[in-house]
Structures are given as structure tokens and as C-alpha cells.
Amino acid sequence: MTTVDQLADFAVATRWTDLPDETQAAARMLFGNAAALAVAAAPLPAVENAAAMLRRLGRTGWISVLGRGDLWNPLDAAMLTGIAIHLEDFDDTHLPTVLHPAAPILPAALAAAQWTGGTSTEALRAIAVGAEVAIRVGNGTRPGHYNQGWHVTGTMGRIGAAVAAGLVFGLDAGRLRHAIAIATTEAAGLTAALGTMTKSLHPGRAASDGVEAALLAAHGLGGGDADPLTADGSFPVLSAPDMHAGRIVEGLGTQWELVQNAFKPYACGVVSHPVIDTAIELAAQAGPDEVEAVEVTVNPVVLDVMGVSSPTCGLESKFSAAHCFAVGFLYGAGGPRQFSDEVVLRPEVVALRKRVAFTLSTEVPKGAAKATLTTKSGQTRHVDVPHATGSFQRPMTETQLRQKARNLVEPLLGEATQSFIQRAFAPDTFRIDDILSSSIGRNVQ
């Protein structure tokens, strides 16, 4: 059997009850975290700008979007939800592949389930399986695919979205194979867009294209006989010089990659999280007025991704390692507020950013950092963070994740916050309509 045949057979055969307890728990946490992010970002400019474009085209429908009161067709609902989940760079991350599974995959399953009247358990099963497939294809293409400038969430996320939507639509293995082929040939997303609104468009379009790919396959559009994942000329092979096809299906059905999915404590590029950790630890040893200079030692990939030295807006600051250190040191936090346009321009933040220098070392893992602070009196303070908060070695607990969600949505939901949190983190025990209705804020029409 080809790789795509094995994935399609696995996806169709897997039921929610087949998932180990820890995999079910990972899927619920993915859903809760992503749903809260979608609600918090629903009124933000990037989401509303996309919605305004769709309204101008006369695109309306019957599908609800988390955190919004308007209705869209399934493709557009998936796109808006995908943009919202990824917008703050605060979503889940499968660290080995740097794939953010929820943003492209959850919206596709949720839109499809609303259309078909599917249950929340069916949607959650589709999300878990779609994420597993996307992660596995990402495993087969890492690290070369990302290193060449492809945004894995936009590329491999499309495949997962097509699988998730296809499962909700009830595709058999043969048609699901075609849906994967259609999604793969449409794959797109470049890391050059990091720090812009276009980055969040990547999973938005991936979610929309995933729904469309499943629908096209359901209506008989074929993807050909060649394996779209491993054949010569396929997108994964062309885009990954170090393609390892065997990784895609290794342990399929017995070893769940989804359990390695991690959740962010900070709303910025994940490779900068250990930098923020070093800043928070150093702030306990010296005050802002004492800082003469800071030297942070990181893996070279950190500045490849986070190399914006003088950000001018909130989106740019999410990809500035210097800004990450500054807000961690000054505020002890790295939430959306610390990466806002207003904070970027604060004099104390600008001044501290200028005092931070980076040393690159391949001996430092991507998820680690070391920092030395020199005071104006010549004293030094040193910290070493081998694993960042939120990493697989130091994961966020469900209690911490629920508090993160609460902080995100409470300004919009007020007294309804607890009801939403309860539904979002146990989605398989509530109706989809109940989850969506609990996500609508007080000021949403």
C-alpha cells in the first residue's frame, strides 16, 4: 500500500473510542485552547478585515463562527476561524515539526459538522485524526521543508484539514485519498510572512481549502493514481530535500504523535519562549535600572525566526527575540498585551531592547537559552533554561490552560466565561450549537 492509502485507511477506520485516554485528553485541550483564541481574536482587525472583504463579495451563509454573531458559508467560516486561532501566535505547537495543528484543522471540522449536523464527538474525532495525519506528514518532511521557508501550518495543515472535513462528511478511504491529493497540490504558506497578517491567513486558507478539497472529492473530483505524498514530483518530495517517507506511517495507529502537541504560555514565536523564561528569572535578581547589558545565547534558528531587532508594531514584535526578553524582564509575562502596538513603543521597552545582544551557538538546543546580565556596577547574573515553559518537558497543565483561556475570553464574555470554558474543554459532552452560542460576547450582534 502507498503512504496515502495507509493514512486514508487509518483515518476512516479510527473511531473516537479507539483513541487512548491521553490522546483524547490532548484533543480536548487542543480544542479548548483554540476555541478561546478564536473568541478573543474574533473582533480584531485581521479577522474583521477578512470578514469585510467577504461581505463585499456578498458571501453569507448559515454556518456560525466562534466568537462572532454573523453567518457564513462553510468555506468562509473555516477561513475566519483559522485566522482568528492563529492571529496572536498563542496556539498549540507540535514542536518537532513546528506545526500548529488546531488553526487549520479545527475550523474545517467545525464548519463541516455544522453543515452536516454532526455531533461534537464526531468533530473531535475528526480533529484528532486530521491533526495526527498532518503531524505525520510534517514528520516526513522535517526539518528541510521548514528550513526552505515553507510555513508548515499552511502546507501540512491543509492535508489535516482535508482529512478532518472528509471524515465529518463521511468520505470512504478512496475519496479521502483524493481529498488529500487535492489539498496537497494546493499547499502554500511561506515563513517570509512571519510578523504580518498574512501569516494568520495561511491556516485560514488551509482550513477553507481543506473543506473544499473534501467536498470536491465527495463530488467525484479525483487526485490521480500517484501517491501525492511520496511520489516523484509530489509537493512533499519537492519541498523537502531530506524527505523521510518512513516517518509518516511509523507506528501509525499505535503511537499517537498528537500527545506531543504543546501549548504556548507566551503569544509569540515558540523558539523565543526560553528567552522569555531567562528574562523572567533574571528580573528576580536585578531591577530595570540596574541593567547595563544582557547577552543571550541561543540556537541560530532563533534569530532566523525571531530576528526583528527594532519592531514597529505588535505583529512584528512577536518575531523579535529582543522584544521577548524586554517584556519578560519588565512585565514578567508574554501575553497578547505585551505584544501590542502600544507596548512596542514604550520608552522603557525600547531602551531595554537596545541593551540585549544575542550570541548564536549550535550547541544550544532550539528549545533552550542561556543569559548573562551585567549590572551598571559591573556585577553579573546568569541563568540557564534547558527547556522552555510549555515545552514537552515542562508542559502546561490543563489547569494552567484553562486559566489562560479564561484570561483571553473574560473581557468579551464576562459572566458567561465559566460556561464557555466548561464547554470548550469538554467539547464531546456538549452539542456544537451550545459551544458556539456560549462563545458569543455581550457586544456581538
C-alpha positions in Angstrom: 0.0 0.0 0.0 1.1 3.5 -0.7 1.6 6.0 2.1 -1.5 7.9 1.3 -3.5 4.7 1.2 -2.3 3.8 4.7 -3.2 7.2 6.0 -6.6 7.2 4.4 -7.4 3.7 5.7 -6.2 4.6 9.2 -8.3 7.8 9.2 -11.5 6.2 8.1 -11.2 3.2 10.5 -10.3 5.2 13.6 -13.2 5.9 16.0 -13.1 8.3 18.9 -13.3 5.4 21.3 -10.2 3.9 19.7 -8.1 6.8 20.9 -6.0 6.2 24.1 -7.1 8.3 27.0 -4.0 10.6 26.7 -4.8 11.2 23.1 -8.4 12.1 23.9 -7.1 14.4 26.6 -4.7 16.1 24.1 -7.6 16.6 21.6 -9.8 18.2 24.2 -7.0 20.6 25.3 -6.3 21.5 21.7 -10.0 22.3 21.2 -10.3 24.4 24.4 -7.2 26.4 23.8 -8.0 27.1 20.2 -11.7 27.9 20.9 -10.6 30.6 23.4 -8.1 32.1 21.0 -10.8 32.2 18.3 -13.2 34.1 20.6 -10.5 36.5 21.8 -9.4 37.3 18.3 -12.8 37.4 16.6 -13.1 41.3 16.8 -9.5 42.0 15.9 -8.6 43.8 12.7 -7.2 40.9 10.7 -10.4 38.8 11.2 -12.7 41.8 10.6 -10.7 42.9 7.5 -11.2 39.4 6.0 -14.9 39.4 7.0 -15.3 42.8 5.4 -13.9 41.5 2.1 -16.2 38.5 2.2 -19.3 40.8 2.9 -18.3 43.0 0.0 -18.4 39.9 -2.2 -21.9 39.1 -0.9 -20.6 35.9 0.9 -23.1 35.0 3.6 -24.5 31.6 4.7 -25.7 29.5 7.6 -22.5 28.5 9.5 -21.6 30.1 12.8 -18.1 31.2 13.8 -16.6 31.1 17.3 -16.9 34.5 19.0 -19.0 36.1 16.2 -22.7 36.6 15.6 -22.6 36.6 11.8 -23.2 33.6 9.5 -21.1 32.3 6.6 -20.8 29.5 4.1 -18.6 26.6 5.3 -15.5 27.7 3.4 -15.5 31.2 4.7 -16.5 30.2 8.2 -13.4 27.9 8.2 -11.2 30.7 6.9 -12.3 33.2 9.5 -11.9 30.8 12.4 -8.4 29.7 11.2 -7.2 33.3 11.0 -8.6 34.0 14.5 -7.0 31.0 16.1 -3.5 31.7 14.8 -3.6 35.5 14.9 -2.0 36.0 18.3 0.7 33.3 17.8 -0.6 31.8 21.0 -1.9 28.5 19.6 -0.7 24.9 20.1 2.5 23.7 18.5 3.8 20.3 17.7 7.4 21.2 18.5 9.3 18.7 16.3 7.6 19.9 13.1 6.7 23.4 14.2 3.2 22.7 13.0 0.3 24.5 14.7 -2.4 21.8 14.2 -5.6 23.5 15.6 -5.7 26.6 13.5 -6.2 24.8 10.1 -7.8 21.6 11.3 -10.4 22.6 14.0 -12.2 25.2 11.8 -12.5 22.7 8.9 -14.1 20.0 11.2 -16.3 22.5 13.0 -17.7 24.0 9.7 -18.3 20.6 8.2 -20.0 19.3 11.4 -22.4 22.3 11.5 -23.3 21.7 7.9 -24.0 18.0 8.2 -25.5 18.1 11.7 -22.6 16.0 13.0 -22.1 15.6 16.7 -19.3 17.2 18.7 -17.7 13.8 19.3 -17.6 13.2 15.6 -16.0 16.6 15.1 -13.4 16.0 17.9 -12.5 12.6 16.4 -12.0 14.3 13.0 -9.8 16.9 14.6 -7.7 14.4 16.4 -7.2 12.2 13.3 -6.7 15.1 11.0 -4.1 16.5 13.3 -2.3 13.2 13.5 -2.1 12.9 9.7 -0.8 16.4 9.3 1.8 16.0 12.0 2.9 12.7 10.5 3.4 14.2 7.0 5.2 17.0 8.8 7.5 14.5 10.4 8.3 13.1 7.0 9.4 16.5 5.7 11.2 18.0 8.7 13.4 19.9 9.0 14.2 20.6 5.4 10.6 21.7 4.5 10.6 24.4 7.1 14.2 25.4 6.6 13.5 26.1 3.0 10.9 28.7 4.0 7.7 26.8 4.0 5.2 27.6 6.8 4.3 24.1 7.9 0.9 25.2 9.3 -0.2 26.4 5.9 1.2 23.5 4.0 0.7 20.3 6.0 -2.2 21.9 7.8 -4.2 21.7 4.6 -3.8 18.0 4.5 -5.0 17.7 8.0 -7.9 20.0 7.3 -9.0 17.9 4.3 -8.8 14.7 6.4 -10.9 16.3 9.2 -13.5 17.7 6.9 -13.6 14.5 4.9 -14.2 12.4 7.9 -17.1 14.6 9.0 -18.6 14.4 5.5 -18.3 10.6 5.7 -15.9 10.0 2.8 -14.7 6.5 2.3 -11.0 5.8 2.2 -10.8 6.1 -1.6 -12.4 9.5 -1.7 -10.4 10.6 1.3 -7.3 9.7 -0.6 -8.4 12.1 -3.4 -9.2 14.8 -0.8 -5.6 14.5 0.5 -4.3 14.7 -3.1 -6.3 17.9 -3.8 -5.2 19.6 -0.6 -1.6 18.7 -1.2 -1.4 20.2 -4.6 -2.9 23.4 -3.2 -0.4 23.6 -0.3 1.1 27.0 0.3 2.4 29.3 3.0 5.8 31.0 3.4 7.8 31.9 6.5 8.5 35.2 4.8 5.1 36.2 6.1 6.0 35.9 9.7 5.2 39.1 11.6 2.3 40.1 9.2 -1.4 39.5 9.0 -0.7 37.1 6.1 0.8 34.6 8.5 -2.6 34.0 10.1 -4.2 33.8 6.7 -2.1 30.7 6.0 -4.1 28.4 8.4 -7.3 30.3 7.5 -6.9 29.4 3.8 -5.7 25.9 4.7 -8.9 25.3 6.7 -11.1 26.6 3.8 -9.2 24.7 1.2 -9.4 21.5 3.3 -13.2 21.8 3.4 -13.2 22.4 -0.3 -10.9 19.5 -1.1 -13.2 17.2 0.9 -16.2 18.5 -1.0 -14.6 18.2 -4.4 -13.6 14.6 -3.6 -17.1 13.8 -2.4 -18.4 15.0 -5.7 -16.1 12.8 -7.7 -13.0 15.0 -8.4 -10.1 12.7 -8.5 -6.5 13.2 -7.5 -4.9 10.6 -9.8 -3.2 7.3 -9.1 0.2 8.5 -8.0 0.9 8.9 -4.2 0.5 12.7 -3.6 2.8 12.5 -0.6 5.8 10.4 -1.7 5.8 10.1 -5.5 8.4 11.9 -7.6 7.1 15.3 -8.3 4.8 15.4 -5.3 4.8 18.5 -3.2 6.3 17.0 0.0 9.2 15.5 -2.0 9.8 18.7 -4.0 9.7 20.9 -0.9 11.7 18.7 1.5 15.3 17.8 0.4 15.6 15.4 3.3 12.2 13.7 2.9 11.8 10.6 5.2 8.7 8.8 4.0 9.0 6.1 6.5 8.4 8.5 9.4 4.9 9.3 8.1 3.5 5.8 8.8 5.9 4.6 11.5 3.8 3.4 14.5 0.6 4.5 12.7 -2.4 3.6 14.9 -0.3 2.6 17.9 1.9 5.6 18.5 0.0 8.9 18.6 2.0 12.0 17.7 -0.8 14.2 18.9 0.3 13.7 22.5 3.4 15.6 21.8 1.4 18.7 20.9 2.4 21.6 23.2 0.6 24.7 24.3 2.1 28.2 24.5 2.4 30.3 27.6 3.6 33.2 25.5 2.0 34.8 22.5 5.0 34.8 20.1 7.2 32.6 18.1 7.8 29.4 20.0 11.6 29.4 19.7 11.7 32.6 21.7 9.9 31.1 24.8 13.2 30.1 26.5 14.3 33.7 26.0 11.3 35.0 27.9 12.0 32.4 30.6 15.5 33.7 31.1 14.2 37.3 31.3 11.7 36.4 34.0 14.3 34.6 36.0 16.8 37.5 35.7 14.2 40.0 36.7 14.1 38.3 40.1 17.8 39.1 40.5 18.1 42.7 39.2 15.9 45.7 38.5 15.4 47.5 35.2 17.5 50.5 36.4 20.4 48.2 37.1 20.8 46.7 33.6 23.9 47.7 31.7 23.8 44.9 29.1 22.3 41.5 28.5 23.8 38.7 26.5 21.5 35.8 25.5 22.9 32.7 23.9 20.5 30.8 21.6 20.5 28.3 18.8 20.9 30.1 15.4 17.4 29.2 14.3 16.1 31.6 17.0 17.3 34.7 15.1 16.3 33.1 11.8 12.7 33.2 13.0 12.9 36.0 15.7 15.4 38.4 14.2 13.4 41.6 14.1 15.6 43.9 16.2 13.5 47.1 16.2 9.8 46.1 15.8 7.4 49.0 15.0 4.1 47.2 15.6 2.7 44.3 17.7 2.8 41.7 14.9 6.4 42.4 14.3 7.3 42.2 18.0 6.0 38.6 18.1 9.1 37.8 16.0 11.6 39.9 17.9 13.7 38.0 20.4 14.9 41.2 21.9 11.4 42.4 22.5 10.5 39.0 24.0 13.4 39.4 26.5 12.3 43.0 27.3 8.7 42.2 28.1 9.6 39.1 30.0 12.0 41.1 32.1 9.9 44.2 32.6 6.4 42.7 33.0 7.0 39.0 33.8 4.6 38.0 31.1 4.3 37.4 27.4 0.6 37.5 26.6 -1.2 39.4 23.7 -1.0 42.7 25.7 2.8 42.5 25.8 2.9 42.2 22.0 0.6 45.1 21.3 1.3 48.2 19.2 1.3 50.3 22.4 3.8 48.2 24.3 6.2 48.0 21.4 6.7 51.8 21.5 7.0 52.2 25.3 10.3 54.0 26.1 11.4 51.5 28.7 10.8 48.6 26.3 12.7 50.3 23.5 15.6 51.1 25.8 15.9 47.6 27.2 15.7 46.0 23.7 18.8 48.0 22.8 20.7 46.6 25.7 20.1 43.0 24.6 22.6 41.2 22.4 22.5 37.6 21.1 25.2 35.0 20.7 24.5 32.1 18.4 25.6 28.6 19.3 24.7 25.3 17.6 25.4 23.6 21.0 22.3 25.3 22.5 19.1 23.3 21.6 16.3 25.2 19.9 14.2 25.0 23.0 16.9 26.3 25.3 18.6 29.6 26.2 21.3 31.0 28.4 21.6 34.6 29.5 24.0 36.8 31.3 23.0 40.2 32.7 25.7 42.7 33.6 24.7 45.5 36.0 25.9 49.1 35.9 28.1 48.3 38.9 29.8 45.5 37.0 28.2 42.5 38.7 26.9 39.6 36.6 23.8 37.4 36.9 23.5 34.2 34.9 20.6 31.9 34.2 20.3 28.7 32.1 16.9 27.5 30.7 17.4 24.0 29.3 13.6 23.6 28.5 11.1 26.4 28.0 7.8 26.7 29.8 5.2 25.0 27.6 7.7 22.5 26.1 7.1 18.8 26.1 9.5 18.6 29.1 7.7 21.4 31.0 4.1 21.2 29.7 1.3 23.5 30.6 -1.2 21.7 32.8 -4.9 21.7 32.0 -5.5 24.0 35.0 -3.0 26.5 33.5 -4.5 26.2 30.1 -8.0 26.8 31.4 -6.7 29.9 33.2 -5.1 31.1 30.0 -8.4 30.6 28.2 -10.2 32.5 30.9 -7.8 35.4 30.7 -8.4 35.5 26.9 -12.2 35.5 26.8 -13.3 37.1 30.1 -13.1 40.7 28.7 -15.6 39.6 26.0 -17.7 37.0 27.7 -17.9 38.4 31.2 -20.2 36.3 33.5 -20.6 33.7 30.7 -16.9 32.9 30.8 -17.1 29.8 33.0 -19.9 28.4 30.9 -17.8 28.7 27.8 -14.7 27.3 29.4 -16.7 24.3 30.6 -17.9 23.5 27.1 -14.7 24.3 25.3 -12.6 21.9 27.4 -15.1 19.1 27.3 -16.5 19.5 23.8 -17.5 15.9 23.3 -20.0 16.2 26.1 -21.9 19.2 24.7 -23.8 20.0 21.4 -21.9 22.0 18.9 -24.6 24.7 18.9 -24.2 25.0 22.7 -20.4 25.5 22.4 -20.9 28.1 19.7 -23.7 30.0 21.4 -21.6 30.2 24.6 -18.8 31.8 22.7 -20.7 35.0 21.7 -19.7 38.1 23.6 -22.0 40.7 25.1 -21.3 43.2 22.4 -21.7 40.9 19.4 -24.7 41.4 17.3 
